[in-house]
Amino acid sequence: MSNALVLQTDFGMADGAVSAMYGVALGVSPALRICDLTHEIPPYDVWEASYRLIQTIAYWPAGTVFVSVVDPGVGTDRRSVVARTAGGQYVVTPDNGTLTHVKRMMGIAEVHLIDETVNRLAGSAQSYTFYGRDVYAYTGARLAAGIIDFAGVGPKTDVQSLVELPVVESTYDGERVTGTIDVLDVRFGSLWTNIPREQFELLDVRHGQRVEVLIQNDTRTIYRNLLTYARSFADVYVGEPLVYVNSLDCVAVAINQGSFAKAYGIGTGTSWKLSISRAPRLTLE
């Protein structure tokens, strides 16, 4: 019985690139069950590809094969790999940082280099610009269909040799927690940080209480205000901002039925810092 094959790319759906990957996979095995994670990763955004994998991968059964193709270095000497996660899923991808969050937050048990003399679509050896079709979809399909096992991908390599993107760890200084805005909840414009719930709880704030939120881009202050710490969006009025714990068990900031990112021009990445502290007490004289 085949395992699921899950595709992620920055190709979009305006042309036939994703369909070609489907065709190659089904050419390997017509019985394959192929699913899409997303094909709307911003072009060349390896960070977002890495984050969308960790947002999704743990909810799929062991044996599921993910193919992630965000590959600005296509045609260069960057490596092509298949990683087996601590949960038993596989990720077929260029070794360009796409595995950063999976390695850090879930764990990678083993990595093999793709041997392209065996695992490459017949007749594509002179093509250097569509590895997603010719190498990654083909290899992922062969692995998902059981035509090859993990060892059949190619030689084993050191997990620690994987390329990782720079990450800034969240911190707690006794008064506030500070982290980075890693990604947006795309359709709704919420800000997803790397501050874990356990670290936020060191502030000893209960639902319904207010916290002070400070957002900076490098050293420039973009936003500063008191927000309600809520269980869900329904705990505040429509149009009101809130702090909550998202589906990855990390702190997020949003506007109920609005886009926080658009309202205040907020971006993502290690230069975007978000700090939270207990709301200051007001005294009347």
SULFEN-V463319 format. One record per residue. N is the residue number from 1. RES is the residue in one letter. SS is DSSP state (h for helix, s for strand, l for the rest). OMEGA is omega in degrees with one decimal (none if undefined). D_FIRST is the distance of its C-alpha to the first C-alpha in Angstrom with 1 decimal. Layout:
# SULFEN-V463319
n->(N	N)
res->(RES	RES)
ss->(SS	SS)
omega->(OMEGA	OMEGA)
d_first->(D_FIRST	D_FIRST)
This chain:
# SULFEN-V463319
n->(1	2	3	4	5	6	7	8	9	10	11	12	13	14	15	16	17	18	19	20	21	22	23	24	25	26	27	28	29	30	31	32	33	34	35	36	37	38	39	40	41	42	43	44	45	46	47	48	49	50	51	52	53	54	55	56	57	58	59	60	61	62	63	64	65	66	67	68	69	70	71	72	73	74	75	76	77	78	79	80	81	82	83	84	85	86	87	88	89	90	91	92	93	94	95	96	97	98	99	100	101	102	103	104	105	106	107	108	109	110	111	112	113	114	115	116	117	118	119	120	121	122	123	124	125	126	127	128	129	130	131	132	133	134	135	136	137	138	139	140	141	142	143	144	145	146	147	148	149	150	151	152	153	154	155	156	157	158	159	160	161	162	163	164	165	166	167	168	169	170	171	172	173	174	175	176	177	178	179	180	181	182	183	184	185	186	187	188	189	190	191	192	193	194	195	196	197	198	199	200	201	202	203	204	205	206	207	208	209	210	211	212	213	214	215	216	217	218	219	220	221	222	223	224	225	226	227	228	229	230	231	232	233	234	235	236	237	238	239	240	241	242	243	244	245	246	247	248	249	250	251	252	253	254	255	256	257	258	259	260	261	262	263	264	265	266	267	268	269	270	271	272	273	274	275	276	277	278	279	280	281	282	283	284	285)
res->(M	S	N	A	L	V	L	Q	T	D	F	G	M	A	D	G	A	V	S	A	M	Y	G	V	A	L	G	V	S	P	A	L	R	I	C	D	L	T	H	E	I	P	P	Y	D	V	W	E	A	S	Y	R	L	I	Q	T	I	A	Y	W	P	A	G	T	V	F	V	S	V	V	D	P	G	V	G	T	D	R	R	S	V	V	A	R	T	A	G	G	Q	Y	V	V	T	P	D	N	G	T	L	T	H	V	K	R	M	M	G	I	A	E	V	H	L	I	D	E	T	V	N	R	L	A	G	S	A	Q	S	Y	T	F	Y	G	R	D	V	Y	A	Y	T	G	A	R	L	A	A	G	I	I	D	F	A	G	V	G	P	K	T	D	V	Q	S	L	V	E	L	P	V	V	E	S	T	Y	D	G	E	R	V	T	G	T	I	D	V	L	D	V	R	F	G	S	L	W	T	N	I	P	R	E	Q	F	E	L	L	D	V	R	H	G	Q	R	V	E	V	L	I	Q	N	D	T	R	T	I	Y	R	N	L	L	T	Y	A	R	S	F	A	D	V	Y	V	G	E	P	L	V	Y	V	N	S	L	D	C	V	A	V	A	I	N	Q	G	S	F	A	K	A	Y	G	I	G	T	G	T	S	W	K	L	S	I	S	R	A	P	R	L	T	L	E)
ss->(l	l	l	l	s	s	s	s	s	l	l	l	l	l	l	l	h	h	h	h	h	h	h	h	h	h	h	h	l	l	l	l	l	s	s	s	s	s	l	l	l	l	l	l	l	h	h	h	h	h	h	h	h	h	h	h	h	h	h	l	l	l	l	l	s	s	s	s	s	l	l	l	l	l	l	l	l	l	l	s	s	s	s	s	s	l	l	l	l	s	s	s	s	s	l	l	l	l	l	h	h	h	h	h	h	l	l	s	s	s	s	s	s	l	l	l	l	l	l	l	l	l	l	l	l	l	l	l	l	l	h	h	h	h	h	h	h	h	h	h	h	h	h	h	l	l	l	l	l	h	h	h	h	l	l	s	s	l	h	h	h	l	l	l	l	l	l	l	l	l	s	s	l	l	l	s	s	s	s	s	s	s	s	s	s	l	l	l	l	s	s	s	s	s	s	s	h	h	h	h	h	h	h	l	l	l	l	l	l	s	s	s	s	s	s	s	s	l	l	s	s	s	s	s	s	s	s	s	s	l	l	l	h	h	h	l	l	l	l	l	s	s	s	s	s	l	l	l	l	s	s	s	s	s	s	l	l	s	l	h	h	h	h	h	l	l	l	l	s	s	s	s	s	s	s	s	s	s	l	l	l	l	l	l	l)
omega->(-177.5	169.7	178.5	174.2	-174.8	-174.2	173.1	178.1	169.7	-173.1	-170.7	-177.3	-175.8	179.6	-172.3	-174.2	-179.0	178.4	177.9	176.9	174.8	-177.8	178.2	-178.3	180.0	172.9	175.1	-179.7	179.7	-178.5	-177.0	171.2	-175.7	179.8	178.6	167.7	171.2	171.0	-177.3	170.7	176.3	-176.2	174.4	-173.4	-178.0	179.0	-179.2	176.7	178.6	-176.9	-179.6	174.8	-176.6	176.4	-167.5	-159.0	-175.7	-177.5	178.3	-177.0	171.2	-178.2	176.8	-178.9	175.4	172.0	-178.8	-175.9	165.9	-157.4	179.6	179.2	-177.8	-179.1	177.0	-178.5	175.6	-173.7	171.0	-170.8	165.7	179.5	171.8	-176.7	175.8	178.2	176.2	173.6	179.6	175.4	177.8	-169.1	166.5	178.8	-175.8	-178.0	-179.5	-177.3	-174.5	-174.7	177.2	-179.7	-175.1	-168.6	-178.2	-179.1	177.4	-174.9	-173.0	179.5	173.8	171.9	178.0	175.9	-174.6	174.7	179.7	-172.7	176.6	-179.3	-179.4	177.9	-177.1	-171.2	-179.2	177.9	-174.6	-173.6	-178.0	177.4	179.2	177.4	-166.4	-176.4	-170.8	177.6	-178.6	179.9	179.6	179.5	179.6	179.1	-179.3	-178.2	-179.4	177.6	171.0	169.8	-175.8	178.8	-179.7	176.6	-175.8	-174.9	177.2	176.6	-175.9	176.9	-177.6	179.1	-178.9	175.5	177.0	177.2	177.9	179.5	174.5	-177.4	172.8	-175.8	171.6	-175.7	-178.6	179.9	-176.5	171.4	-178.5	177.2	179.1	173.5	-170.6	-173.1	175.5	165.5	-156.9	-173.9	-171.0	173.6	175.5	179.8	179.1	-177.4	175.3	179.2	-179.0	-179.5	-177.6	179.3	177.0	-178.2	175.1	176.6	178.9	178.4	179.6	176.2	-178.8	176.5	-178.9	174.7	176.1	-179.3	177.5	178.0	-179.7	170.5	-166.3	-178.8	-176.9	178.1	-178.2	-173.5	174.4	-176.7	174.3	-177.2	175.5	170.8	-170.5	172.6	-177.9	-176.8	-176.9	-179.5	179.6	179.7	173.1	-178.2	-178.9	177.0	-178.2	169.4	-179.9	176.0	-173.2	-174.8	174.4	179.0	175.8	-178.0	177.2	178.9	-175.2	166.4	179.1	-179.1	175.1	-179.6	177.5	-177.3	-179.4	-177.1	-174.2	176.7	-175.8	176.8	-178.0	177.9	-173.1	176.8	-179.7	-177.1	176.5	179.8	178.9	175.6	175.2	179.9	179.5	176.4	178.1	177.5	178.2	179.0	none)
d_first->(0.0	3.8	6.7	9.8	12.5	16.0	19.1	22.7	25.7	29.5	29.3	30.0	29.2	32.5	31.4	28.4	27.1	24.1	23.4	23.5	20.9	18.6	19.6	18.8	15.3	14.6	16.5	14.1	11.1	12.1	8.8	9.0	10.4	13.6	16.2	19.7	21.5	24.8	26.5	29.9	30.5	34.2	34.5	34.4	34.2	32.1	33.3	31.8	28.5	28.5	29.5	27.0	24.2	25.7	26.4	22.7	20.3	20.9	19.7	16.0	13.6	13.4	11.0	11.8	13.5	16.9	19.0	22.6	25.3	28.8	30.5	34.3	34.5	32.4	34.0	35.7	35.0	32.8	29.7	26.1	23.8	20.5	21.1	19.1	20.6	22.0	19.4	16.4	15.7	16.3	19.1	19.8	23.4	26.9	28.8	31.5	31.4	28.3	27.0	30.4	29.6	26.2	28.0	31.0	29.5	26.1	26.3	24.5	23.6	23.1	23.6	23.0	24.9	23.1	24.4	25.1	26.1	22.5	20.6	22.6	22.5	24.5	28.1	28.1	29.9	33.2	31.9	32.5	32.2	28.6	26.4	24.1	23.1	23.8	22.5	20.7	18.5	17.8	17.1	15.0	12.8	12.5	11.7	9.1	7.3	7.9	10.9	13.2	13.4	16.0	18.8	17.9	18.9	22.5	25.3	25.3	28.1	30.0	28.7	32.4	32.7	30.7	33.0	33.8	35.8	39.0	38.8	41.8	41.3	42.6	45.8	48.0	51.7	53.0	53.8	51.0	47.3	46.6	43.4	42.1	40.8	37.4	36.0	36.8	35.0	35.1	35.8	38.2	40.0	39.6	40.1	37.4	39.0	37.8	40.0	38.0	39.0	40.2	42.6	43.8	44.6	47.1	49.4	49.6	49.3	48.4	46.8	49.6	51.6	52.3	51.5	52.9	50.4	51.5	49.6	50.7	49.8	51.1	54.6	55.0	54.7	52.8	52.7	54.3	54.4	53.9	50.7	49.4	46.6	44.5	41.5	40.5	42.0	43.6	45.9	48.0	49.8	48.3	49.2	49.7	47.9	46.1	44.3	41.1	38.0	34.9	31.2	31.0	33.8	36.3	39.6	39.8	42.7	42.8	45.1	44.4	43.5	44.5	43.5	45.0	44.0	45.8	48.7	49.6	48.2	45.8	43.5	40.9	40.9	42.7	46.1	45.5	46.5	46.5	48.6	49.0	51.9	53.4	55.7	59.3	61.7	64.5	68.0	70.9	74.4)
